């Protein structure tokens, strides 16, 4: 029971981390494009 809940929370955190890292990557790429021109 507790372990199951922990796994779900862990999965949510991992998904959140992946989302934020992708978001950061897109932001930095956009920023690089802006600075280049």
N, C-alpha and C positions, 0 to 999 in steps of 0.2 A: 504493500500500500504506500508506505512512505517512499520506497525506492522508485515506484512508478511515478509518483508526483515529482520526485527529484529529476528523473529522466525527462519528463515533460518540460520542467523549468529549464533544464540544461539545454534542451532542444530549442526552446524559445530564445534563450540567450545566444546560442550559436547562430540562429537565424538572424537575430538582431545585429550581431557582429558582422555577419556577411553582408547584410543590407547596408550598414553604415560604412563598411570598407568600400563597397561598390560605389556608394554615394560620394565618398571622399575621392575616389579615383576619378569619377566623372567630373567633379568640381575642379580637381587639380588639372585635368586635361583641358577643361574649358579655360582655366586661368592661364595655362601655358599658351593656348591659342591667342588669348587676348594680349599677352605680353610679347608674343612673337611679331604681331602685325603693328 
